[in-house]
Amino acid sequence: MLSTSTIQIVQSTVPVLASHGAAITKVFYQRLFQAHPELKHVFNQSNQRSDRQSQALATAVYAAAAHIDQLETLKPVLLPVLHKHRSLQIKPEMYPIVGHELLGAMQDVLGEAATPDILRAWGEAYGEIANLFITLEAELYAQDEQAKGFSGYQTVEISDVEEQADGIRALTFRTDGPLPAYRAGQYITVRIQDKDGLWHNRQYSLTTASNTVTYTIGVKREGIVSDYLHAAQVGDTVLISAPAGAFTLDASSEPVVLIAGGIGITPMLAMADEALAAGRQVTLHHAVQDERNRPFNEQLSLLEQRGARVIRYAEHLATDQVGRLPKDVIASITDLTYVCGPEAMIQYVIEHFTASSDKLHYEIFGPALAFSAETPVAQ
């Protein structure tokens, strides 16, 4: 337990972190990769270049400082991060390394303002935060090993490839034995190694309800891992980690509304599949830039045949609707709603959603805490 004086010192630094947090975390990553280049194999380097990762860490540090006397209250906010850490195989031995470099970055950025008392207090506080992460992540690892029989990265074979639209393809994986079950909305991490020996890890949503035989993902071509997967052929193998993610369909019987933008349709396909199998009413809204390049159109038609109401939107061609979802349609929704797509679309839905906030759940692609820092509604 932290002493009262330590808690007071940490909480007193909240205004400092609010103004210098992004600078501190940016310096932190520079220090981290210089001292421990092997960790480049874990952290998304694209997010590093765009500062998304440092923004997400700054948000986490700020939240921890503000709630250092009641860290347990952060568990719902941290759950997506914990799942991401588990999918990337973050281990307890990494936390002391991160703590050392984070304190060093604080001292580099704050200079004399980072007094010995402040650094001592933050060292103790970081230990508490790290222990919370380690404990909660251990529970997720145990679930993998006990319920899923799957740990670390495993080799799977590509058994099918389907071109869905310009720059988007679906890949199906299988192994010799059964694959771990998952909940609709979850993702797997695909790990590949580039020509320079650097490992890259990316998360891709599973597009069907769990069947324990195959995993299918949708891949938009926009980076190193996706380039590799777009060049891959049936029979090739890749490494994946077990399904993870907190953005999952609930187990109730109530009607469900799914709202997707572009490639954000991928987890919604699995949710619709699972919900229909359970006899639930499903309404699915899907917006794209161009109807001629709508991915998974055949799968959407099959969902319609099973009873789903699918409403298609496109910016450049007339379909059921032109453009984005009307504000009044969003405002009229009262059912449990899941949203996945570009951040601007999610913010648009949040702004016009008038039902209770506990009815609205969303998923973004990228560091979730970086988005939550700008979004007033929690998941």
Order of alpha helices (4+ residues) and beta strands (2+ residues): alpha-alpha-alpha-alpha-alpha-alpha-alpha-beta-beta-beta-beta-beta-alpha-beta-beta-alpha-beta-alpha-beta-beta-alpha-beta-alpha-beta-alpha
